[in-house]
Every structure is written in structure tokens, then in C-alpha cells.
Amino acid sequence: MNVRKATIEDAKQIAEIYNFYIQSTYHTFETEPVSSVEMQKSIGKIIKNYPFLVCEENKEIFGYAYATQYKSRCAYKNSAEVSVYIKNYLKQKGIGTKLYEKLFEELSK
């Protein structure tokens, strides 16, 4: 498995992973699935300032992790909110750990 920076081209697979959580859990606090176009916009916005990573093998994305601004107040300037999503059937395989390790490495830079 390879962990790399996400690109706009990954949006379709990332949206599919995220939409599972929208439709099957309460984790996201969203109620409607997101489109690939919406996900492209989100990825584009995030990668301007923060890391957005995917874990893949043979061009199949198994999960992703990213960081965003936590709060806009000056006291939080060195804080970030982090998220990780894994294909549901691939939980407990170490994918989230790989993503978090790389994400925290990127954030420390």
C-alpha cells in the first residue's frame, strides 16, 4: 500500500468512501451524499494549505486523511482538525494508522 498526496482526480473514489459514512452512519453530520464535483472543490480548497493524503494500491483508494483549520482565532493558529475515512470493509487493516502517521509527519513540517 502506498500513501501519497491526494489529487483532484481522486475525487470520485474519495466521494464514494465518504458517501458510505453519510448514508450509513452519523459520523459526518451530513445528510446528503456529495458528488465528485463537490469533492473536487473540497480537495482543491484543502490542499492549498493543508495535507490531504490517500492510501492506495493498484490505483484503488482504500482510505484518505486530511487536515483543516481548526478555528480562525489567532490562539488556534497552530491547531488543525484531522479526519480519516477508510473503506468500511477494510477497517482494522492498519490503513488508518498509515494515513495518520504520514499526515502527522506532513503537519509537523
N, C-alpha and C positions, 0 to 999 in steps of 0.2 A: 504494500500500500504506500502511496505517495501523498504527502501533504504539500500543497502548493497554494499560491495566491489565486484567489477566485478571479474570474473574468466575466464580462457581460455575457459571453457565450454560455456560461454555466447556468444562467438564469432559469432555464426550463427545468433542469433537474433539481435545482435548489427549490424552486417553487413547488415541485411535486413532493419533495420531502416535507417542506413547511406546511403544505396543504393537508397532509395527513394529520398533523397536530391540530390544525384549525378544525377539521371535520371530526376528529375522534377524541380530542382531549380539551381541557380548559387551560392548557399551558400558555397559549399565546394571547388570550383575551380578545382574539379576533373572532368574528362570526361568519365571515365570507371568505372563500378561497381567493388567493391572489393569482393574478395572471403572470405570464412570463414577462410581459412588458412592465408591469408594476415591480416585479423582482429586479429587472434590469435597472430601473430607476433607483431602487434601494441600494443595489450593489454599487452603482456608479457614485452615489452620494457618499456611501460609507468609505469606499477605497480612496477617496480624496484625502482623508485624514486619519484613517484607522485601518488595521489589518482585517482582511476578510479571507479566510482560508477554506479550502476544500480538501477532503481526503478521498482519493480516487484510486481505481485500479482498472486498467484497460478502458479508460475513458468513462467509466461508470462512477458517479459520485455517490459515496456511501454516507457522507455527512459533511457538515460545514460548521464553522465557528467564526464569530466576528466580534469586534468591539465597537462601541459607540460612545459618544459623550454622555456622561452620567447626568450631570446638571450643568447649567450655564453659569452659575455663580462662581466667582473667582476662587473661592475656597476649594472648589472641586476640580480645578484645572488639571490636576494630576490623577484624576479618578476616571475610570471608564466602566461602563456596563458591558458585560460579556454574555454571549449566548452561544449555545451549541445545540445542534439538531442532528440526529442520526436516523437513518432509515430504521423504521421500527423493528423489522425482523433481524437487524444486525446489532441490537443492543447487547452489551456485555461482551464485546469482542475487542475492547481496547481502542476503538476508534475515537471516542470522546477524549480519552487520555492523550492520544497522539495529537489531536487537534488542540487541546488546551495547552499542552507543553509547548507546541510551536507558537500558539497565539501569545502566551505569556512571554516567550522569548522575543517575539516581534514587538510586543508592547514595552518591554524593558529598554529597547533601543530608543 
